[in-house]
């Protein structure tokens, strides 16, 4: 659980500070200043799945002064979350998120849980992070959302088929 929570925080820092662009420039030996670096402070993290993993991530996000909203089958107060809402609020809540983190099990209910409609409900500046199972997201919808600029980007720890094919647009 600690590994996953640190990974999630690391990914958010990578996006907020533009570290992935800095690394690309460094590897090419280019001196380019990244001007759009941001902070995680006061950003909203929506965690879909308020169980043990979601709670561990929420605890670390709160240490960075983020607002943390959970989406869960059973809305209830959960330590480290500002609030945990029901699944019926997903679409509205996605529109509030700067970061959306999926940490749900794969079940018939969560198969392609994040698809075209969900990505369209997110802000175009939002980042999607999937640390659950590959089939909880519709990969084609994610590729489309990324290419159209519907969302800012994505960090994926899982895929439909692993290892990821070298020709995949998800690289």
C-alpha positions as semicolon CSV with decimal commas, in nm:
position;residue;x (nm);y (nm);z (nm)
1;X;0,000;0,000;0,000
2;X;0,283;0,240;0,081
3;X;0,443;0,177;-0,258
4;X;0,117;0,255;-0,440
5;X;0,048;0,570;-0,240
6;X;0,399;0,702;-0,301
7;X;0,368;0,620;-0,670
8;X;0,040;0,814;-0,694
9;X;0,187;1,119;-0,520
10;X;0,498;1,099;-0,738
11;X;0,288;1,098;-1,055
12;X;0,096;1,406;-0,941
13;X;0,420;1,589;-0,857
14;X;0,559;1,487;-1,197
15;X;0,262;1,650;-1,373
16;X;0,238;1,957;-1,149
17;X;0,608;2,043;-1,177
18;X;0,651;1,940;-1,542
19;X;0,922;1,691;-1,448
20;X;0,846;1,462;-1,744
21;X;0,918;1,751;-1,985
22;X;1,234;1,846;-1,796
23;X;1,360;1,489;-1,823
24;X;1,290;1,479;-2,197
25;X;1,482;1,804;-2,244
26;X;1,769;1,681;-2,030
27;X;1,801;1,358;-2,230
28;X;1,816;1,565;-2,550
29;X;2,064;1,807;-2,385
30;X;1,823;2,097;-2,443
31;X;1,812;2,397;-2,210
32;X;1,443;2,484;-2,203
33;X;1,278;2,649;-1,906
34;X;0,941;2,502;-1,808
35;X;0,719;2,800;-1,731
36;X;0,393;2,629;-1,639
37;X;0,504;2,446;-1,324
38;X;0,234;2,440;-1,059
39;X;0,176;2,321;-0,702
40;X;-0,044;2,048;-0,562
41;X;-0,149;2,275;-0,275
42;X;-0,523;2,353;-0,300
43;X;-0,571;2,117;-0,596
44;X;-0,858;1,869;-0,583
45;X;-0,783;1,498;-0,594
46;X;-1,079;1,271;-0,659
47;X;-1,010;0,914;-0,554
48;X;-1,253;0,658;-0,692
49;X;-1,234;0,386;-0,428
50;X;-1,211;0,489;-0,063
51;X;-1,069;0,163;0,072
52;X;-0,726;0,095;0,221
53;X;-0,526;0,205;-0,085
54;X;-0,741;0,513;-0,146
55;X;-0,711;0,608;0,222
56;X;-0,332;0,573;0,219
57;X;-0,313;0,800;-0,087
58;X;-0,557;1,047;0,071
59;X;-0,339;1,072;0,384
60;X;-0,033;1,166;0,179
61;X;-0,231;1,406;-0,041
62;X;-0,363;1,587;0,267
63;X;0,000;1,635;0,380
64;X;0,044;1,832;0,056
65;X;-0,263;2,045;0,139
66;X;-0,478;1,897;-0,136
67;X;-0,856;1,875;-0,117
68;X;-0,940;1,503;-0,127
69;X;-1,283;1,380;-0,235
70;X;-1,364;1,012;-0,242
71;X;-1,617;0,836;-0,462
72;X;-1,732;0,505;-0,322
73;X;-2,018;0,260;-0,329
74;X;-2,075;0,340;0,037
75;X;-2,052;0,717;0,104
76;X;-1,939;0,774;0,462
77;X;-1,685;0,975;0,658
78;X;-1,338;0,827;0,599
79;X;-1,025;0,952;0,768
80;X;-0,804;1,175;0,548
81;X;-1,085;1,248;0,299
82;X;-1,258;1,585;0,306
83;X;-1,567;1,389;0,209
84;X;-1,667;1,061;0,046
85;X;-1,956;1,084;-0,198
86;X;-2,170;0,815;-0,357
87;X;-2,125;0,673;-0,706
88;X;-2,429;0,872;-0,819
89;X;-2,222;1,192;-0,790
90;X;-1,935;1,068;-1,009
91;X;-2,001;1,281;-1,318
92;X;-2,041;1,605;-1,122
93;X;-1,741;1,528;-0,902
94;X;-1,516;1,452;-1,202
95;X;-1,572;1,809;-1,316
96;X;-1,425;1,939;-0,989
97;X;-1,106;1,731;-1,008
98;X;-0,755;1,839;-1,096
99;X;-0,649;1,475;-1,056
100;X;-0,868;1,166;-1,082
101;X;-0,726;0,848;-0,934
102;X;-0,893;0,512;-0,995
103;X;-0,824;0,244;-0,733
104;X;-1,122;0,011;-0,766
105;X;-1,127;-0,365;-0,807
106;X;-1,226;-0,504;-1,146
107;X;-1,585;-0,627;-1,125
108;X;-1,869;-0,639;-1,378
109;X;-1,973;-0,297;-1,238
110;X;-1,628;-0,141;-1,287
111;X;-1,545;-0,283;-1,632
112;X;-1,468;0,027;-1,848
113;X;-1,586;0,239;-1,555
114;X;-1,387;0,529;-1,694
115;X;-1,492;0,585;-2,054
116;X;-1,569;0,859;-2,302
117;X;-1,845;1,024;-2,095
118;X;-1,632;1,026;-1,781
119;X;-1,329;1,175;-1,957
120;X;-1,552;1,440;-2,115
121;X;-1,686;1,528;-1,768
122;X;-1,332;1,608;-1,649
123;X;-1,167;1,948;-1,685
124;X;-0,930;1,975;-1,981
125;X;-0,656;2,051;-1,728
126;X;-0,722;1,732;-1,528
127;X;-0,496;1,428;-1,510
128;X;-0,629;1,071;-1,496
129;X;-0,435;0,810;-1,298
130;X;-0,527;0,441;-1,311
131;X;-0,377;0,217;-1,045
132;X;-0,654;-0,040;-1,033
133;X;-0,690;-0,284;-1,324
134;X;-0,649;-0,219;-1,695
135;X;-1,005;-0,308;-1,786
136;X;-1,151;-0,050;-1,545
137;X;-1,081;0,208;-1,817
138;X;-1,172;0,215;-2,183
139;X;-0,828;0,250;-2,342
140;X;-0,967;0,372;-2,676
141;X;-1,166;0,644;-2,499
142;X;-0,857;0,746;-2,303
143;X;-0,646;0,769;-2,619
144;X;-0,915;0,982;-2,783
145;X;-0,942;1,210;-2,477
146;X;-0,565;1,256;-2,471
147;X;-0,535;1,325;-2,843
148;X;-0,825;1,574;-2,845
149;X;-0,705;1,753;-2,532
150;X;-1,020;1,657;-2,343
151;X;-0,788;1,589;-2,047
152;X;-0,436;1,711;-1,976
153;X;-0,282;1,368;-1,951
154;X;-0,279;1,028;-1,789
155;X;-0,052;0,808;-1,584
156;X;-0,125;0,439;-1,617
157;X;0,007;0,162;-1,398
158;X;-0,208;-0,100;-1,572
159;X;-0,329;-0,187;-1,922
160;X;-0,573;-0,423;-2,093
161;X;-0,281;-0,635;-2,209
162;X;0,059;-0,636;-2,042
163;X;0,326;-0,582;-2,139
164;X;0,201;-0,290;-2,345
165;X;0,252;-0,339;-2,718
166;X;0,531;-0,122;-2,858
167;X;0,293;0,023;-3,119
168;X;0,033;0,132;-2,861
169;X;-0,060;0,500;-2,854
170;X;-0,065;0,474;-2,474
171;X;0,314;0,506;-2,467
